[in-house]
Structures are given as structure tokens and as C-alpha cells.
Amino acid sequence: MPRTKCFKEEEVLKKAMELFWKKGYHATSIQDLVDFLGINRASLYDTFGGKKVLFEKAFALYRDTNTHLTRQFLAKEANTKEGFLKLFTIAVQQIIEDKDNKGCFVVNTTTEMLPLDKSLKKTLSANKATFEDIFYQYLQKGEQEGQIKKGKNLKAIAQMLFTVYNGLKVVGKTQQKEEALMPAVHAALSVLD
């Protein structure tokens, strides 16, 4: 008789995301996963196919969630510069409130797994392109509504804002103070004046 699963896959995936985010891929053992997720080894392999597949699914959940939340957030912000300022301010607050000092799962994975994991490089490049496009479209909307002067290189600005946003997550691992992080945000956003 087959065993019945006593867990919800989505909940396990969220917990796996938290563990991989906190410890990284290489530092997370199968035993860590079994202990933290509260499922047995056989269930882990039967349901998720092992550590690598579980990591990939957890990482996809993180990226999909962040993409959706960022799009949703910016769609509600009528003023482009204020919208970016709020987005970056929230990022700084998350850094300050992050007791585990996890940073950004995408940034952490990039520095841990590249250049060796070639398949992940495509995923990370696609993530970068997605966020730069979200920022670019938001900048275009601001330009169309007269909030940003015409003639600025909006693609380059979107790339720069993505870089600064991710840079905050890195610097935030050593500097968890608003006064250490917000000046760079204000300097970056000054290109929209």
C-alpha cells in the first residue's frame, strides 16, 4: 500500500526556501532539510527529486514571489520617483529588520553558485532582465506622464537601479543602518530629476 503524504508541498517549499536562503545551497545538507522541513528522506526524494530539484523549486518560488510583489507595488505608485524611493526604503527596512542577516536569496545564490553552475546562469540572467524590464516600464510611464524629463536613457537607468537595489542587499550584510544605506538610494534616484 502506498504511503500517504502528511504534508503540503507548498508549505514545505516555503520552508525549504527559507533554509536555503539562510544557509545557502552548499551548506544545507539533506539531513538539514529533513530536520527543518519535518519530512522524511524518502518523501523528500519522492516529492521533490532530491536536494538540487528542491533548491531549484524553492528558488523559483522566491523569484516568482518577488517579481509579482514588485510589479504589484509599482503599479499602485502613481509618482515614479516616489515609487522607487518607497521601494528602496522598504528594501532598507527589510535589511535593518532581518535578524538572520540573510540579504537577498538571488544575490546570495549568484555569489555562491556562479560561475560553476551554467544552468543557473540562464535563470539569473532572466531574473535580471525581468526586473530591469519592470523598472524600465515604470520609468517609461513616468516619462509619458511628465514626471521624468524626456531624453534620458531609461534602459541604462533601469539597469543602474537594479544594480543599486541588489548592491544594497550586499552592503546591508555589513551595514544594517539606514544612515549607511539611504544616501546611495538618494544619489541613485537623483538621475530622475
Residue pairs with C-beta under 8 A, 6 or more apart in sequence:
3 43
5 43
5 47
7 37
7 38
7 39
7 43
9 47
12 37
12 39
12 47
12 48
13 54
13 57
13 58
13 61
14 58
14 61
15 36
15 37
16 33
16 36
16 37
16 48
16 54
16 55
16 57
16 58
17 58
17 59
17 61
17 62
17 105
19 28
19 32
19 33
19 36
19 37
20 28
20 55
20 58
20 59
20 105
21 62
21 102
21 105
21 108
22 100
22 102
23 32
24 108
24 109
24 112
25 51
25 55
25 109
25 112
25 113
26 112
28 51
28 55
30 41
30 44
30 51
33 44
33 51
33 54
34 40
34 41
34 44
37 44
39 47
44 50
44 54
48 54
48 57
59 105
59 109
59 123
62 105
62 106
63 106
63 123
63 127
66 106
67 127
67 130
67 131
67 134
70 87
70 131
70 134
71 134
73 83
73 86
73 87
73 90
74 83
74 87
74 134
74 138
77 83
77 86
77 87
79 142
79 147
80 138
80 139
80 141
80 142
80 145
80 147
80 148
80 192
81 142
81 147
81 148
81 189
81 192
81 193
83 138
84 135
84 138
84 161
84 189
84 192
85 185
85 189
87 165
88 164
88 165
88 168
88 185
88 188
88 189
89 182
89 185
91 165
91 168
91 169
92 168
92 172
92 178
92 181
92 182
92 185
95 103
95 168
95 169
95 172
95 176
95 181
96 172
96 176
96 177
96 178
98 172
98 176
101 173
101 176
102 108
103 169
103 170
103 172
103 173
104 166
104 169
104 170
106 124
106 127
106 166
107 166
107 169
107 170
109 120
109 124
110 124
113 120
114 120
114 121
114 124
115 121
128 162
131 162
131 165
132 155
132 158
132 159
132 162
133 158
135 157
135 158
135 161
135 162
136 154
136 155
136 158
139 148
139 154
139 157
139 158
139 192
140 154
142 148
142 192
143 149
143 150
143 152
143 154
147 192
148 154
148 192
152 191
152 192
157 191
157 192
160 188
160 191
161 188
164 184
164 185
164 188
167 184
168 181
168 184
168 185
171 180
171 181
171 184
172 181
175 181
